[in-house]
């Protein structure tokens, strides 16, 4: 795969790249660059996590070495109880590899790293303290505002969170950081401040966030807005049936999940997305391109319930690996989320 094709693969389904020119240059100069994606083991992972895992898959196909950071210390900085930290880390350390496996990724160039394994080292802590003397309270608060639960009386830990995430780029030896659009302010903080410690700024790539089923960002703290990875088939069907999806209006979580998750998987596997309908309603209809689905939906030639049923079937297929390990996952979840 040449540099141009690698670039297009990485750019697919992203919201922003800071900067595209730097990414093109990196791809021309380095055969196996390093990208890192991090997640703090806070709330239970949900199907929204498939989106960044598909980007992880794209990076692997493009020849990158991928480092997935399970940021346990970040979790406690974001109000996860210390007593539950290790249990939540164990849950994530089982679920994240399953997510990757479920999208059919070759993981030979993927490494999973526990945050506290390197974030308590002398040099790392020294750099965090050094950067804290460069970053204002205002800038740290602004960077953390979309990621950390700040509240009316925010804790000091919430201001340490973005500073550590900036330093992670250096200690993970990353060329690129991947994150959601809610991470943008932290990524900009990194771009503006790493040079103050004598380190290079990294390329920052953001994937869009999948809206929740009720019209907001999909959130692990809102049961109605998300589908849990260990929800049973009937629960998935009922959640989709009750999801917000107004005929002719494309701005909803179901179409967003279809666009950013299901259709890229279908394209990579050279498969079509099939909507099953009774013959009296026109019979089955299949699509190879998301834009055609959205067009039919806007024209009201595709009923919301038919769309919901088809998406529910796809999601249930994606969750098979989790159901095969349901007993173990439920036991871990019970301990991590009492």
For each residue, the residues with C-beta under 8 A, 3 or more apart:
1: 5 6 9 61 62 63
2: 5 6
3: 6 7 24 27 28
4: 7 8
5: 1 2 8 9
6: 1 2 3 9 10 27 62 63
7: 3 4 10 11 20 23 24 27
8: 4 5 11 12
9: 1 5 6 12 58 61 62
10: 6 7 14 17 23 58 59 62 205
11: 7 8 14 17 20
12: 8 9 58 264
13: 51 54 55 207 208 260 264
14: 10 11 17 55 205 206 207 208
15: 181 206 207 208
16: 181 184 204 205 206
17: 10 11 14 20 23 203 204 205 206
18: 22 187 188 191 203 204 205
19: 22 23 203
20: 7 11 17 23 24
21: 24 25
22: 18 19 25 26 203
23: 7 10 17 19 20 26 27 176 203 205
24: 3 7 20 21 27 28
25: 21 22 28 29
26: 22 23 29 30 33 175 176 203
27: 3 6 7 23 24 30 33 62
28: 3 24 25
29: 25 26
30: 26 27 33 175
31: 63
32: 63 64 65 109
33: 26 27 30 63 64 65 175 176
34: 64 65 66 67 172 173 174 175 176
35: 59 64 65 66 67 174 175 176 177 178 205
36: 66 67 68 69 168 169 172 174 176 177 178
37: 52 55 56 66 67 68 69 177 178 179
38: 68 69 70 71 74 115 165 168 177 179
39: 45 49 68 69 70 71 92 96
40: 71 72 74 75 77 78 80
41: 70 71 72 75 80 85 88 89 91 92 336
42: 75 78 79 80 88 220
43: 219 220 221
44: 91 220 228 229 333 336 337
45: 39 49 92 95 96 99 220 229
46: 49 218 220 226 227 228 229
47: 50 218 226 227 228 229 257 261 315 318 319
48: 51 209 210 218 226 257
49: 39 45 46 52 53 96 99 229
50: 47 53 54 99 102 103 261 318
51: 13 48 54 55 207 208 209 210 260 261
52: 37 49 55 56 178 179 180 207
53: 49 50 56 57 99 100 102 103 105
54: 13 50 51 57 58 103 260 261 264 265
55: 13 14 37 51 52 58 59 178 205 207
56: 37 52 53 59 60 66 68 100 105 110 178
57: 53 54 60 61 100 103 104 105
58: 9 10 12 54 55 61 62
59: 10 35 55 56 62 64 66 176 178
60: 56 57 63 64 66 105 106 107 109 110
61: 1 9 57 58
62: 1 6 9 10 27 58 59
63: 1 6 31 32 33 60 109
64: 32 33 34 35 59 60 109 176
65: 32 33 34 35 109 110 111
66: 34 35 36 37 56 59 60 109 110 111
67: 34 35 36 37 110 111 112 113 172 174
68: 36 37 38 39 56 96 110 111 112 113
69: 36 37 38 39 113 115 168 172
70: 38 39 41 89 92 93 96 112 113 114 115
71: 38 39 40 41 74 75 115 165 168
72: 40 41 75 76 85 86 88 89 114 115 116
73: 76 77 115 116 119 120 164
74: 38 40 71 77 78 115 161 164 165
75: 40 41 42 71 72 78 80 85 88 89
76: 72 73 79 80 81 82 85 157
77: 40 73 74 148 157 158 160 161 164
78: 40 42 74 75 147 148 149 157 158 161
79: 42 76 149 155 157
80: 40 41 42 75 76 84 85 88
81: 76 84 85
82: 76 85
83:
84: 80 81 87 88 336 337 338
85: 41 72 75 76 80 81 82 88 89
86: 72 89 90
87: 84 90 91 332 335 336
88: 41 42 72 75 80 84 85 91 92 336 337
89: 41 70 72 75 85 86 92 93 114
90: 86 87 93 94 332 336
91: 41 44 87 88 94 95 329 332 333 336 337
92: 39 41 45 70 88 89 95 96
93: 70 89 90 96 97 112 114
94: 90 91 97 98 325 328 329 332
95: 45 91 92 98 99 229 322 329
96: 39 45 49 68 70 92 93 99 100 112
97: 93 94 100 101 107 112
98: 94 95 101 102 229 321 322 325
99: 45 49 50 53 95 96 102 103 229
100: 53 56 57 96 97 103 105 107 110
101: 97 98 104 105 107 321
102: 50 53 98 99 318 319 320 321 322
103: 50 53 54 57 99 100 265
104: 57 101 268 269
105: 53 56 57 60 100 101 110
106: 60 109
107: 60 97 100 101 110
108:
109: 32 60 63 64 65 66 106
110: 56 60 65 66 67 68 100 105 107
111: 65 66 67 68
112: 67 68 70 93 96 97
113: 67 68 69 70 117 118 172
114: 70 72 89 93 117
115: 38 69 70 71 72 73 74 118 119 168
116: 72 73 119 120
117: 113 114
118: 113 115 121 124 171
119: 73 115 116 124 125 164 168 171
120: 73 116 124 125
121: 118 124 125
122: 125 126
123: 126 127 171
124: 118 119 120 121 127 128 167 171
125: 119 120 121 122 128 129
126: 122 123 129 130
127: 123 124 130 131 167 170 171 197
128: 124 125 131 132 160 163 164 167
129: 125 126 132 133
130: 126 127 133 134 197
131: 127 128 134 135 163 166 167 193 196 197
132: 128 129 135 140 160 163
133: 129 130
134: 130 131 193 196 197
135: 131 132 139 140 163 189 193
136: 139 140
137: 140 141 159
138: 141 142
139: 135 136 142 143 189
140: 132 135 136 137 143 144 159 162 163 189
141: 137 138 144 145 150 154 158 159
142: 138 139 145 185
143: 139 140 147 162 185 186 188 189
144: 140 141 147 148 150 158 159 161 162 185 186
145: 141 142 148 150 185
146: 182 183 184 185
147: 78 143 144 161 162 182 183 186
148: 77 78 144 145 154 158 161 162
149: 78 79 158
150: 141 144 145 154 158
151: 154
152:
153:
154: 141 148 150 151 158 159
155: 79 158
156: 159 160
157: 76 77 78 79 160 161
158: 77 78 141 144 148 149 150 154 155 161
159: 137 140 141 144 154 156 162 163
160: 77 128 132 156 157 163 164
161: 74 77 78 144 147 148 157 158 164 165
162: 140 143 144 147 148 159 165 166 185 186 189
163: 128 131 132 135 140 159 160 166 167
164: 73 74 77 119 128 160 161 167 168
165: 38 71 74 161 162 168 169 183 186 190
166: 131 162 163 169 186 189 190 193 194
167: 124 127 128 131 163 164 170 171
168: 36 38 69 71 115 119 164 165 171 172 174
169: 36 165 166 172 174 177 190 194 199 202
170: 127 167 173 174 194 197 199
171: 118 119 123 124 127 167 168
172: 34 36 67 69 113 168 169
173: 34 170
174: 34 35 36 67 168 169 170 177 202
175: 26 30 33 34 35 202 203
176: 23 26 33 34 35 36 59 64 202 203 204 205
177: 35 36 37 38 169 174 187 190 202 203 204 205
178: 35 36 37 52 55 56 59 205 206 207
179: 37 38 52 182 183 184 186 187 204 205 206 207
180: 52 183 206 207 208 209
181: 15 16 184 206 207 208 209
182: 146 147 179 209 217
183: 146 147 165 179 180 186 187 206
184: 16 146 179 181 187 188 204 206
185: 142 143 144 145 146 162 188 189
186: 143 144 147 162 165 166 179 183 189 190
187: 18 177 179 183 184 190 191 204 206
188: 18 143 184 185 191 192 204
189: 135 139 140 143 162 166 185 186 192 193
190: 165 166 169 177 186 187 193 194 201 202 204
191: 18 187 188 194 201 202 204
192: 188 189
193: 131 134 135 166 189 190 196 197
194: 166 169 170 190 191 197 199 200 201 202
195: 198 199 200 201
196: 131 134 193
197: 127 130 131 134 170 193 194
198: 195
199: 169 170 194 195
200: 194 195
201: 190 191 194 195
202: 169 174 175 176 177 190 191 194
203: 17 18 19 22 23 26 175 176 177
204: 16 17 18 176 177 179 184 187 188 190 191
205: 10 14 16 17 18 23 35 55 176 177 178 179
206: 14 15 16 17 178 179 180 181 183 184 187
207: 13 14 15 51 52 55 178 179 180 181 260
208: 13 14 15 51 180 181 256 260
209: 48 51 180 181 182 217 218
210: 48 51 217 218 253 256 257 260 261
211: 215 216 217 218 251 252 253 256
212: 215 216 217 218 219 222 224 225 226 253
213: 218 224 225 226 227 239 240 242 243 244 253 254
214: 222 224 225 243 244 253
215: 211 212 244 252 253
216: 211 212 219 222 225
217: 182 209 210 211 212 225
218: 46 47 48 209 210 211 212 213 225 226 253
219: 43 212 216 222 225 226
220: 42 43 44 45 46 226
221: 43
222: 212 214 216 219 225 226
223: 226 228
224: 212 213 214 239 242
225: 212 213 214 216 217 218 219 222 253
226: 46 47 48 212 213 218 219 220 222 223
227: 46 47 213 231 235 236 239 240 315
228: 44 46 47 223 231 235
229: 44 45 46 47 49 95 98 99 319 322 329
230: 319 322 323 326 329 330 333
231: 227 228 235 236 239 319
232: 235 236 323
233: 236 237 316
234: 237 238
235: 227 228 231 232 238 239
236: 227 231 232 233 239 240 312 315 316 319
237: 233 234 240 241 309 312 316
238: 234 235 241 242
239: 213 224 227 231 235 236 242 243
240: 213 227 236 237 243 254 308 309 311 312 315
241: 237 238 305 308 312
242: 213 224 238 239
243: 213 214 239 240 252 253 254 308
244: 213 214 215 252 253
245: 252 254 255 304 307 308
246: 249 252 304
247: 297 300 303 304
248: 297 298 299 300
249: 246 252 298
250: 255 294 297 298
251: 211 255
252: 211 215 243 244 245 246 249 255 256
253: 210 211 212 213 214 215 218 225 243 244 256 257
254: 213 240 243 245 257 258 307 308 311
255: 245 250 251 252 258 259 293 294 297 307
256: 208 210 211 252 253 259 260
257: 47 48 210 253 254 260 261 262 311 315
258: 254 255 261 262 263 273 290 293 307 311
259: 255 256 262 263 290 294
260: 13 51 54 207 208 210 256 257 263 264
261: 47 50 51 54 210 257 258 264 265
262: 257 258 259 265 266 273 311 314
263: 258 259 260 266 267 273 289 290 293
264: 12 13 54 260 261 267 268
265: 54 103 261 262 268 269
266: 262 263 269 271 272 273 288
267: 263 264 270 288
268: 104 264 265
269: 104 265 266
270: 267
271: 266
272: 266 286 287 288
273: 258 262 263 266 286 287 288 293 310 314
274: 284 285 286 310
275: 284 285 286 287 302 306 307 309 310
276: 284 306 309 310 313
277: 281 282 283 284 285 306
278: 281 283
279: 282 283
280:
281: 277 278 303 306
282: 277 279 285
283: 277 278 279
284: 274 275 276 277
285: 274 275 277 282 296 302
286: 272 273 274 275
287: 272 273 275 290 292 293
288: 266 267 272 273 292
289: 263 292 293
290: 258 259 263 287 293 294
291: 294 295
292: 287 288 289 295 296
293: 255 258 263 273 287 289 290 296 297 302 307
294: 250 255 259 290 291 297 298
295: 291 292 298 299
296: 285 292 293 299 301 302
297: 247 248 250 255 293 294 300 301 302 304 307
298: 248 249 250 294 295
299: 248 295 296 302
300: 247 248 297
301: 296 297
302: 275 285 293 296 297 299 306 307
303: 247 281 306 307
304: 245 246 247 297 307 308
305: 241 308 309
306: 275 276 277 281 302 303 309 310
307: 245 254 255 258 275 293 297 302 303 304 310 311
308: 240 241 243 245 254 304 305 311 312
309: 237 240 275 276 305 306 312 313
310: 273 274 275 276 306 307 313 314
311: 240 254 257 258 262 307 308 314 315
312: 236 237 240 241 308 309 315 316
313: 276 309 310 316 317
314: 262 273 310 311 317 318
315: 47 227 236 240 257 311 312 318 319
316: 233 236 237 312 313 319 320
317: 313 314 320
318: 47 50 102 314 315
319: 47 102 229 230 231 236 315 316 322 323
320: 102 316 317 323 324
321: 98 101 102 324 325
322: 95 98 102 229 230 319 325 326 329
323: 230 232 319 320 326
324: 320 321
325: 94 98 321 322 328 329
326: 230 322 323 329 330
327: 330 331
328: 94 325 331 332
329: 91 94 95 229 230 322 325 326 332 333
330: 230 326 327 333 334
331: 327 328 334 335
332: 87 90 91 94 328 329 335 336
333: 44 91 230 329 330 336 337
334: 330 331 337 338
335: 87 331 332 338
336: 41 44 84 87 88 90 91 332 333
337: 44 84 88 91 333 334
338: 84 334 335
